[in-house]
Amino acid sequence: MSDVLNANTIIVDGKQRYYEPAPTNMNVEAFRQVVTSRRSVRKFTDKPIPKAVLDDCLDMAMLAPCSSGLQPWEFYVVRSKDKKAKLVKACMSQYAAKTAAELIVCVARTDRIGDYAQKVLHDWPTPNMPPLVKRYYQLIPYNYAPGPLNSFGMLKKAAVKVGGLVTPLPRGPYTSKDLDLWAAKSTALACENLVLAFRAHGFDTCMMEGYDEHRVRKLLKLPNGALPIMVIGAGERADDGVFFPQIRFDRKLFIHEV
Ligand SMILES: Cc1cc2nc3c(=O)[nH]c(=O)nc-3n(C[C@H](O)[C@H](O)[C@H](O)COP(=O)(O)O)c2cc1C
């Protein structure tokens, strides 16, 4: 039994719940056009990206789903002439970096889990945080902490190995490497949102992992818990900005119905 109370409250089986029904006026062809017209662009014109467009794209990037809602990402829009020149060099002077109107370094953060779990507890958007959710966020800093030389993680791994014999349990993250992967997943999703948002605004991008991580870290003074995931070059596509037709293998290689 359900009964809509107002725009975002519904009563289900006597309990008040948040209510956000799926919008129905979606335009799949507009989405398809964005997805299919996205290409990795290696040569941009010198047209600047309006600040409002850049900000809108970054805002859409940060609407990407993220593990436990912890938003383990950061975007460094490198604007200073000096820093930009250094970043282009760190990107091995790739054409896509050299000609881009904007260069954005996308960074995954594993060192803010505790702070952001606190922030979720503090900023929770409804008056009563469900007790189980509250407990989950209170425990996150302990659950995710690998400890010195991954010692806590290894203890947790042993406990999960035993507990996992009787019930399904999440296997990790245990080590600091696991945490890197944990943060990289969500950050890469935000990167995809970012490039699609630029495309939807009529601009183009090139994701780049061909860079010298040491130099990028130094340039941005990144701490240990920060992991550069990719540099995104963005701008207006030059007419000859896409160098090759798109290659995608037969879908049968990748899609398995099991
Ligand atoms: C994580 C990642 C890293 C990439 N690094 C580079 C790069 O350093 N330089 C480059 O020119 N393209 C780079 N690319 C672009 C790929 O080469 C490109 O996506 C692929 O060839 C498919 O072409 P398409 O994006 O036009 O469909 C990268 C793409 C991804 C997803």
The ligand as an SDF file (V2000), in Angstrom:
LIG
                    3D

 31 33  0  0  0  0  0  0  0  0999 V2000
   41.9070    5.8530  -19.4920 C   0  0  0  0  0  0  0  0  0  0  0  0
   42.1870    6.3410  -20.8860 C   0  0  0  0  0  0  0  0  0  0  0  0
   43.4370    6.8360  -21.1990 C   0  0  0  0  0  0  0  0  0  0  0  0
   43.7180    7.3360  -22.4740 C   0  0  0  0  0  0  0  0  0  0  0  0
   44.9340    7.9060  -22.7210 N   0  0  0  0  0  0  0  0  0  0  0  0
   45.1480    8.5070  -23.9110 C   0  0  0  0  0  0  0  0  0  0  0  0
   46.3260    9.2540  -24.1380 C   0  0  0  0  0  0  0  0  0  0  0  0
   47.1900    9.3880  -23.2790 O   0  0  0  0  0  0  0  0  0  0  0  0
   46.4910    9.8530  -25.3370 N   0  0  0  0  0  0  0  0  0  0  0  0
   45.5380    9.7650  -26.3320 C   0  0  0  0  0  0  0  0  0  0  0  0
   45.7450   10.3340  -27.3810 O   0  0  0  0  0  0  0  0  0  0  0  0
   44.4090    9.0690  -26.1280 N   0  0  0  0  0  0  0  0  0  0  0  0
   44.1760    8.4560  -24.9480 C   0  0  0  0  0  0  0  0  0  0  0  0
   42.9980    7.7990  -24.7100 N   0  0  0  0  0  0  0  0  0  0  0  0
   41.9900    7.7330  -25.7660 C   0  0  0  0  0  0  0  0  0  0  0  0
   41.8850    6.3360  -26.3690 C   0  0  0  0  0  0  0  0  0  0  0  0
   42.9860    6.0790  -27.1740 O   0  0  0  0  0  0  0  0  0  0  0  0
   40.5630    6.2620  -27.1340 C   0  0  0  0  0  0  0  0  0  0  0  0
   39.5020    6.3870  -26.2180 O   0  0  0  0  0  0  0  0  0  0  0  0
   40.3900    4.9600  -27.8900 C   0  0  0  0  0  0  0  0  0  0  0  0
   41.3580    4.8420  -28.8840 O   0  0  0  0  0  0  0  0  0  0  0  0
   39.0050    4.8670  -28.5290 C   0  0  0  0  0  0  0  0  0  0  0  0
   38.7280    5.9900  -29.3580 O   0  0  0  0  0  0  0  0  0  0  0  0
   37.4540    6.9230  -29.0990 P   0  0  0  0  0  0  0  0  0  0  0  0
   37.6030    7.5010  -27.7270 O   0  0  0  0  0  0  0  0  0  0  0  0
   37.5140    7.9780  -30.1520 O   0  0  0  0  0  0  0  0  0  0  0  0
   36.2300    6.0590  -29.1750 O   0  0  0  0  0  0  0  0  0  0  0  0
   42.7220    7.2850  -23.4740 C   0  0  0  0  0  0  0  0  0  0  0  0
   41.4580    6.7720  -23.1520 C   0  0  0  0  0  0  0  0  0  0  0  0
   41.1890    6.3130  -21.8810 C   0  0  0  0  0  0  0  0  0  0  0  0
   39.8090    5.8090  -21.5530 C   0  0  0  0  0  0  0  0  0  0  0  0
  1  2  1  0
  2  3  1  0
  2 30  2  0
  3  4  2  0
  4  5  1  0
  4 28  1  0
  5  6  2  0
  6  7  1  0
  6 13  1  0
  7  8  2  0
  7  9  1  0
  9 10  1  0
 10 11  2  0
 10 12  1  0
 12 13  2  0
 13 14  1  0
 14 15  1  0
 14 28  1  0
 15 16  1  0
 16 17  1  0
 16 18  1  0
 18 19  1  0
 18 20  1  0
 20 21  1  0
 20 22  1  0
 22 23  1  0
 23 24  1  0
 24 25  2  0
 24 26  1  0
 24 27  1  0
 28 29  2  0
 29 30  1  0
 30 31  1  0
M  END
$$$$
